[in-house]
Amino acid sequence: MGVLMGEKGKKVWYVALYAGALYGVLRYFFGLAAPFLAAFLLVYFCEPYLKKLQKRTHIRREILLGGMLALLLFLLAAALWSLLSWSSVHAAQIGEGIDSVRGRVGDALHGCCLFLEKNWGLDAAKVERAMQDSMEGVSADLWESMLPEMTKRSWACCKRIAGAAAFIGISLISSLLLCRDYENILERLDKNPVFDVAWNFMEKIAGVLGGYIRAQGVLMLVITLIAAAGLLLGRVGNALLLAVLTGLLDALPFVGSGIVLVPTALWQLITGNFRGACAAVIAYALCIAARELLEPKLLGKQVGIYPVAMFFAVYAGVKLFGFSGIFLGPLYLVLFKEGAAALWNGSFS
């Protein structure tokens, strides 16, 4: 009990209360403020570049920001369209590949039945028919059980897409409105002493988050280049698109580069491209090695947080907040680290 008494005890209580309040805010109020916080961070990071562009072009900052955002949305839409086009074009090839695999399985089954007839005296036709009926029954049962779940998940996916579109739209509109009055707002708030403390705190948070994004960006680029080199050397179709997907998905915790490269290796093996299968496996191993070697250095340099702590934050975030905990977990860790340090050092007193 002595630890909770005196000056240090008060600090412990302050930090504990801050931790609980921070959890409550992220749990119940973050969804309401998230688009506006995203708009603030966007304007905060773009403001220095917009100021330089405004001096050169004499165009208002909100118009420049709107142009930049429109270009970014166009590139994202083009990438999404390319992905959908690629999926539709290759869906038929995947179907043909599945039919080919089924044919091979049927040939192997027929050979096994002939072997049983020759060595055990069983009727090959009856055995093959019975096994095919059994496999068709299992397939039908699986389809009947999977269809409701697929419908449910599709509806949930559509809701997430609609929510993400609304989030992006509100964030972009808010960023344009904020960019127009950004300097005026800062001038008015600058006279408030409470604002100075809050602004310093927000700048620290923005710096840490910016460092985290830069570190993940470097890792994504390295993973993409490794995957592209491996898949191109293996003569895998659509190597560049698969490499970009590998880099993007590798940045998501609990997903990693294997979500793309392992199925790619299996598919190349099934279709007879053994060189491509080996290249995909080697690229996967190199991607894992690159992340393990670079992540501690980049996160330690840019963020100042150990990778194991960030991984724990993601795990705890998923447990506490659900899927959004992938992002809220690290955010909670960053906010708690900076806030607890400020409270302990008396910066808020």
JOWO-V148905 format. One record per backbone hydrogen bond with DSSP energy under -0.5 kcal/mol. NH is the residue of the N-H (numbers start at 1). CO is the residue of the C=O. Records with the same first field share a line. If there is no record, write none. Layout:
NH=CO + CO
This chain:
4=1
5=2
9=5
10=6
11=7
12=8
13=9
14=10
15=11
16=12
17=13
18=14
19=15
20=16
21=17
22=18
23=19
24=20
25=21
26=22
27=23
28=24
29=24 + 25
30=25
32=29
33=29
34=30
37=33
38=34
39=35
40=36
41=37
42=38
43=39
44=40
45=41
46=42
47=43
50=46
51=47
52=48
53=49
54=50
55=51
56=52
57=53
58=54
64=60
65=61
66=62
67=63
68=64
69=65
70=66
71=67
72=68
73=69
74=70
75=71
76=72
77=73
78=74
79=75
80=76
81=77
82=78
83=79
84=80
85=81
86=82
87=83
88=84
89=85
90=86
91=87
92=88
93=89
94=90
95=91
96=92
97=93
98=94
99=95
100=96
101=97
102=98
103=99
104=100
105=101
106=102
107=103
108=104
109=105
110=106
111=107
112=108
113=109
114=110
115=111
116=112
117=113
118=114
119=115
120=116
121=116 + 117
122=116
124=122
127=123
128=124
129=125
130=126
131=127
132=128
133=129
134=130
135=131
136=132
137=133
138=134
139=135
140=136
141=137
142=138
143=139
144=140
145=141
146=142
147=143
148=144
149=145
150=146
151=147
152=148
153=149
154=150
155=151
156=152
157=153
158=154
159=155
160=156
161=157
162=158
163=159
164=160
165=161
166=162
167=163
168=164
169=165
170=166
171=167
172=168
173=169
174=170
175=171
176=172
177=173
178=174
179=175
180=176
181=177
182=178 + 179
185=181
186=182
187=183
188=184
189=185
190=186
191=188
192=189
193=191
196=192
197=193
198=194
199=195
200=196
201=197
202=198
203=199
204=200
205=201
206=202
207=203
208=204
209=205
210=206
211=207
212=208
213=209
214=210
215=211
216=212
217=213
218=214
219=215
220=216
221=217
222=218
223=219
224=220
225=221
226=222
227=223
228=224
229=225
230=226
231=227
232=228
233=229
234=230
235=232
236=231
239=236
242=238
243=239
244=240
245=241
246=242
247=243
248=244
249=245
250=246
251=247 + 248
252=249
253=251
255=252
256=249 + 252
259=256
260=257
261=257
262=258
263=258
264=260
265=261
266=262
267=263
268=264
269=265
270=266
271=267
272=269
273=268
274=272
277=273
278=274
279=275
280=276
281=277
282=278
283=279
284=280
285=281
286=282
287=283
288=284
289=285
290=286
291=287
292=288
293=289
294=290
295=291
296=292
297=293
298=294
299=295
300=296
301=297
302=298
303=299
304=299
305=299
309=306
310=306
311=307
312=308
313=309
314=310
315=311
316=312
317=313
318=314
319=315
320=316
321=317
322=318
324=321
325=322
326=323
327=324
328=324
329=325
331=327
332=328
333=329
334=330
335=331
336=332
337=333
338=334
339=335
340=336
341=337
342=338
343=339
344=340
345=341
346=343
347=342
348=342
349=346
